[in-house]
Amino acid sequence: MSEFVLEQQNATKVITSQPKDRIRRLVWRISAATLILMAIGSATRVMNAGLACPDWPLCYGKLLPTKQMNFQVFLEWFHRLDAALIGLSAIAVVGMCWWYRRCLPAWLPWASTFALFLIVFQGILGGLTVTQLLRFDIVTAHLGTALLFFSTLLVIGTALTPYQGTGTVGKLPWLGLAATVLVYVQSLLGALVGSRWALHQCFAGYQLCDVMYAHIFGLLPPVVAILAVAIVAWRTPALHPALRKLASMAAGLLVLQVILGFATFRLHLQLELLTVSHQAVGAALLGTLVVFTVLSLRDWASNREPKTDKIAAKAGAIAKSIVELRF
């Protein structure tokens, strides 16, 4: 009888975990597609292809402008295609989360809905970048929203990933959160430099140099924060291997990002591949820190016992010892 009950419980657990697993896998795929989308968007900008399709949402009034197709048109068209597929996938995630909400965490449907709102808002900004002829504030908000959508997906995917903490994270969650926020702000400054072509204008006529220098000297706070995360993670005993690996990855991406930024500056943006790589590595660095922060927060939260539980446990131990002494 007990074996039958256990089999029923295991079967129920498998059934309820299937939607969660499918959603988690889909969210990770959308995250990868979003990272590629941002790299394509950067290539579209540096190749002066932002207005290659003069209308929106179609391109030259067609879904596939075969007659007008060239490399620049292809970049802009493929950028829109990738964004549309991501939007459809986000709708599918929201539908699954609300349909299976009874066997999912209560926060998941709302988090997926927020992600869908971000991608819809991102699409609106994408249309405005064309109709408003690449206005710098809209272009900056376009990338900022993409990074926020990317981070939201990573939070959802990481929160759904099985993980058993060790309870040794200490202050790492807060260091990781600070580093994440600082990298996001630095990414916005970088987007502002790119959308205003500040580097070109500063080199050509000493205009917008303040914007460029804000991005350069703004690098210091996130560098210090990331190095703090890496050093504390390396020096923390019995830290979960995943957290140690993510901290090392963040430090490695930071070094690569600084090298790419220095090379881009020295070569005056003459190599488009460097500029695209600079933005892609920056997004990957932000994503690594997001995953690190969520896992470390889960580690911290799972090992925080309420004070009432501790008091009850102590009271139970005292009562047990009294009973043992009596008998």
Secondary structure, DSSP 8 states (H G I E B T S, - for coil): -HHHHHHHHHHHHHHHHHHHHHHHHHHHHHHHHHHHHHHHHHHHHHTT-TTSS-SSSSBTTBSS-TTT--HHHHHHHHHHHHHHHHHHHHHHHHHHHHHTGGGS-TTHHHHHHHHHHHHHHHHHHHHHHHHTTS-HHHHHHHHHHHHHHHHHHHHHHHHHS-----S--TTHHHHHHHHHHHHHHHHHHHHHHHHTTHHHHHHHHS-SHHHHHHHHHTTHHHHHHHHHHHHHHHHSTT--HHHHHHHHHHHHHHHHHHHHHHHHHHTTT--HHHHHHHHHHHHHHHHHHHHHHHHHHHHHHHT---HHHHHHHHHHHHHHHHHHHH-
